Amino acid sequence: MSTLTIRLPDDTHARMKALARGRAISVNKLMEELCTMALTQHDAETRFRALAARGSAKDGLRVLDKLDAAFAGGDGPKRRTGEALRGAGD
């Protein structure tokens, strides 16, 4: 395992300590979790962009609609479909 030293403003450090305390974990564990989340999001975006470059906009919008429905419980705002986006400039 590696050691990383970071410099944070005092108020940010205090907020991080409070957040860690609220989650009943150490600041070290909180930073580890935040790094994991950031890397996971980056990996997902990288995979999405690679697939989008090879795929079609229509298929990509369909996948995003599925994600919207899953995260919004199906009741959230709907993304405009590929057909609606193509017709928007008409």
C-alpha positions as CSV (number, residue, x, y, z in Angstrom):
1,M,0.0,0.0,0.0
2,S,1.2,3.5,-0.8
3,T,1.2,6.6,1.3
4,L,-0.2,9.9,-0.2
5,T,0.1,13.3,1.4
6,I,-2.3,16.0,0.3
7,R,-2.7,19.6,1.2
8,L,-6.2,20.8,2.0
9,P,-7.5,24.1,3.3
10,D,-8.3,23.8,7.0
11,D,-12.0,24.2,6.5
12,T,-12.0,21.4,3.9
13,H,-10.1,19.2,6.2
14,A,-12.5,19.9,9.0
15,R,-15.5,19.1,6.8
16,M,-13.8,15.8,5.7
17,K,-13.2,14.9,9.3
18,A,-16.9,15.6,10.1
19,L,-18.1,13.6,7.1
20,A,-15.9,10.6,8.1
21,R,-17.1,10.8,11.7
22,G,-20.7,10.9,10.5
23,R,-20.0,7.7,8.5
24,A,-18.1,6.1,11.5
25,I,-15.0,5.7,9.4
26,S,-11.5,7.2,9.4
27,V,-10.6,10.1,7.1
28,N,-8.2,7.6,5.5
29,K,-11.0,5.2,4.7
30,L,-13.2,8.1,3.5
31,M,-10.5,9.2,1.1
32,E,-10.0,5.6,-0.1
33,E,-13.8,5.4,-0.8
34,L,-13.8,8.7,-2.6
35,C,-10.9,7.7,-4.8
36,T,-12.6,4.4,-5.6
37,M,-15.7,6.3,-6.6
38,A,-13.8,8.8,-8.8
39,L,-11.9,6.0,-10.6
40,T,-15.1,4.0,-11.1
41,Q,-16.8,7.0,-12.6
42,H,-13.8,7.6,-14.8
43,D,-13.7,4.0,-16.0
44,A,-17.4,4.1,-16.8
45,E,-17.1,7.3,-18.8
46,T,-14.0,5.9,-20.7
47,R,-15.9,2.7,-21.5
48,F,-19.0,4.7,-22.6
49,R,-17.0,7.0,-24.8
50,A,-15.2,4.1,-26.4
51,L,-18.5,2.3,-27.1
52,A,-20.1,5.5,-28.3
53,A,-17.4,6.0,-30.8
54,R,-18.1,2.6,-32.3
55,G,-21.9,2.7,-31.9
56,S,-24.9,4.7,-33.0
57,A,-26.4,7.8,-31.4
58,K,-29.8,6.1,-31.3
59,D,-28.4,3.0,-29.4
60,G,-26.6,5.3,-27.0
61,L,-29.7,7.4,-26.3
62,R,-31.6,4.1,-25.6
63,V,-29.0,3.1,-23.1
64,L,-29.2,6.5,-21.4
65,D,-33.0,6.3,-21.2
66,K,-32.6,2.9,-19.5
67,L,-30.2,4.4,-17.0
68,D,-32.5,7.4,-16.4
69,A,-35.4,5.0,-15.7
70,A,-33.4,2.9,-13.3
71,F,-32.1,5.8,-11.3
72,A,-35.3,7.7,-11.3
73,G,-37.5,4.7,-10.5
74,G,-39.1,5.1,-13.9
75,D,-40.9,8.3,-12.7
76,G,-38.2,10.8,-13.6
77,P,-38.0,13.2,-16.5
78,K,-37.5,11.5,-19.8
79,R,-34.5,12.2,-22.1
80,R,-35.4,13.3,-25.6
81,T,-35.1,10.4,-28.0
82,G,-32.8,10.3,-31.0
83,E,-35.8,11.0,-33.2
84,A,-36.7,14.1,-31.2
85,L,-33.2,15.4,-31.2
86,R,-32.8,15.0,-34.9
87,G,-36.1,16.8,-35.5
88,A,-35.2,19.6,-33.0
89,G,-33.4,21.7,-35.6
90,D,-36.3,21.5,-38.1
